[in-house]
């Protein structure tokens, strides 16, 4: 987070290599506010207020997003905890205006910046499809985590869970990690605590892949209630490393060793299975299955 953009990558994972922190200083957030825009307030509860701002032609799309936000918020709340004083603006704007003002890469589907989620909209294609849903889940998770952790969540955990929440993974992500592991050891999570924008560009997709791997491993091998405990501790001012240790009964250093050891053994296995099979673990830990289980518990 750290006042930098969070980019949802769909088209091509290597596009991540061009993300730099300079984008955060390239425009003023107020420049995104245009004339004759409409707005409405979505109040999920007394602590969660989401303001939608959009041109009139995007009203129907804004209503669809608002409906999706309600369901997404419920799942995140049950997984991670309830945010307090959560204020967010969701901004929909013409893609040409968006790219001209922000100067971000054209492959960007959405950004989270200064408590705003901003969507560039193609006027010829205003469909809320699966890719739009993935972008929404990803960016909303960043906003959610920022609130719960008071901005203190380690980047690897933040980015990993935001990717997991998309519901499916771009296979190019695993390809980049697989190629990296052919000649290198896995990256250490201790080097992935801060923004990825300061990393050497060739390491960025590797960092994203390892982040997701770590989250999927935790979901499969620990009690999912531990995630809520982690954010409760962070919200009360406990450092990330101490919160992680108390929540998962495992230090970040030991967790780092476990993940590195799994990847090292896979790399040196003579009859290793595909990397994708190693990563995916089980569909029962996929976001969509966890979401369905949570919804089933509520309505039954």
N, C-alpha and C positions, 0 to 999 in steps of 0.2 A: 504494500500500500504506500506508505511514506510519501504521499502526494505525487505519485507517479501513475501512469495509465496502466490499466489491466486490459490486455488485448485478448480477445477470443480468436483463436486461429482455427480456421476451418479449411480454407482453400489449399494451403501449402505450408507445412510445418517449418520449412526453412525460412519462411518470411519472418520468423521470430528473430532471425539474425540481424535484422535491420532496426529492431526496437532500440531506442536510446532515450535516456532520461531527458534529453534536450527537448522532447516533445512537450514535457510538462511545463516548460517555460515559453512555449511558442505562441500562446494566446491567452487571453483573459476569459474566464468562464462566462462573464457577462456578455461577451461578444456572440455567444450562442443564442442569446435572447433576442428574438426578432419582433417586428411589428405585427399587430393583429393576431396574436396567438391566443389560443384558448387554454383553459386549465381546469382541473378538478382535483379534489383531495380524496384519496383513498385512505380511510382510517380503519386499519385492521383491528386495533384495540386502542386503549388510552395511551399506550406507549409507542405505538407504531403509526406514523403518518407519512404517507407517500404522495407527493404532489406530482401530477402529470401536466406537462406543458407541451403543446403541439400546435401545428397549423390545423385549421379546420378540416382539411382534406384527410387528416390522419385520425379523425375522431373514432371511427369504427375500430381501427387497429389499436388505438389507445385503450378502448374498452375491453378488447380481447386480452391485451397484456395485463390489464388490471385484474381480470378474472383469473389468469394464470398465476399472477403474483400471490393471490390469496392461497391457492393450493400449495404453491411452492413454499410460501412462508410457514405454513402449518408443518410441512415436513421438516424444514430446517429447524424450526423451534423444537420439535420433538426429538430431533437428533442432537442438537447442540445447546439448547437452552433458549430462554426468552429475553430478547433485547429490551433495553430500557432507553427511553428518550431517543428512539430511532427515527430520525428524520432523513428522508431521501427524496431526491427529485429525479423523475424519469422524463427525459427529454427526447421527443421525436422530431427530426428535422430532415429536410431534403438532403440527399447525399452530396449534391454538388456544393451546397452551402456548408455542410459539415466538413468536407475535405478541404475546401478553400480556406475556411477559418482555422481549422486545427493543424493542417499540413501533415496529418498522420497518413500512413500508407493506405493505398486504395483497397487493400485486402481486409482492412479492419471492419469487423461486423458490429462491434460495440466497444465502448470504453467506460470504465468506472474512474471518475476523477472528481475530487473535492465534493464527495457526497452526491454526485450526479451519475446516473447511468444514461449515456447518450447513444441513441440508435440512429445511424444514417439510413434513410429510407429511399428506396428506388420507387419513384412515383408510378412506374409501369408495372411494378410487382410488389404489392403491399400484402402479400400472403403471410400469415403466421404459420410457417412450416416448421419442420423438425429442427432445421438449422437455427431458425430464430429462437426456438424454445431452448436449444442448447446454449445459445449466447445469453439469453435471459437468465437461465439457471446459473451459469458461470459468473456473470457480473453481479447478480444478486447475492450469491454466496460471498463474494468479496466484501460487499457492503455489510452483509450480515456479520461476518467474522470481524470486520473492523470495529463494529459496535460492541460485540460480545467481548472482545479482547482488549478494548481500548487502544487498538492499533499495535498491540504487542505480540501478535502471533508471528511465529517464524515463517519466512516466505515459503519454505519447502512444504510446510503443513498447509498453509493458506492456498498455495497454487495446486497442491495435490488434491485437496478436497473439492476445490472449485472445478477441477477437471473431472473428478469422479462424479460430481453432481450433474454433469452434462448428460450422462446416461450411456454414452458410447465413446470410444477412443479412436482418434485418427491413427490408422496403422503406420503412417510415416513416422510417428513419434517413436514407436518401438523400433522401427528400422534404424533410426539415428542412434538410439541407445545400443542396439545390437552391434552396429559398426564400431561404435566407440569402445565397447567392451572387448572387441577383438584385439585391441592393442593397448588398452589402458585398464587400470583398476577403476572401480566405481567411485564416483564423487562422494566426498564426505558431507553429511548433512550439516556439519558444523560450518562448512563453507557455503551453505545455502540458506543461511538465516536471514540475510538481507536481500534487497532488491536484486533481481537477476539482470537488470539493465547495466550493471557495472561489470558483469562477467565478460571474459573473452567470447566473441560471438559464436564460435564453434561449439561452446559448451552449453549454450542456452537450451537447445532442444533436449540435450542430455539431462540437464537439471530438471526440466519439466517432466521428463519420463521417469526419472528416479523419484521425484516427488509423488507422482501418481502411484508408482509401485509401492512406496512406503505406506501410503494411505490404504491401498487395497490390502496390503499385508495386515495392517492393524485391524481393519474391519473383519477380516477372516479369522484372525487368531486371538482377538481380545473381545471383551464385552463391549458392545457398541455404546453402552451407558458411560463408558470411560470418556467418550468424546465430550459429553455434557459436563462431566466432572472437570475436564481440562479447562473448558471455557469459564466455568464458575470460578475456578482459581485465578485465571487470568483477569477476570473481571474484578476480582478483589485485590489486584495489585501484585500477585505472585509472578515471578519471572517465568518465561516460557519453559526453560529447562527444568525448573523445579516443579512447575505445574504438570509437565509431561511425566516426570518421574512419579509424582504422587497419583496421577490419574491412571497410568498404565503399569505402575509398579516396575518400572524399567527406566533406566537412565537413557538420555538421548545418545550417549556414547555407546552403550551396550546395544541399543536398537540399531545404531549406525553399523556396528560390527555385524549384527545378524543379517542385515540387508546386504552389506558388502560381501559377506561369506556366501550367501545364497547365490548372488550374481557371479562370484568367483568360481564356485563349484559348477554352476551351469556352463560357464565359459570353458572350463577344462574337462567337461564330461565328453567321453568319446562317443556315446550314443545319446546325446542330449535331445530332448524334445524341442519343439519349436519355441522360440522366445515368447511368442504370443500366447501359447498354452501355459507357459510358466507364469506369465503376468496375470492372465485372466482369472486364475484360481477357479472360482465357481460363480455361476450366474446368480446364485442365491445371495451373493454379496454385491451384486450390481445395484446401482442407485434405483433403477426402476422396480426391482424386486423388493428392496427395503421400503421404498415409497408405498408399494402396494400392501405390504404387511402392516405398515403404520395406519393406512387408511382403513384396512380391514378391522383393526383393533378398535377404531373409533366408532365405526358404523355397525358393529356387531356386539 
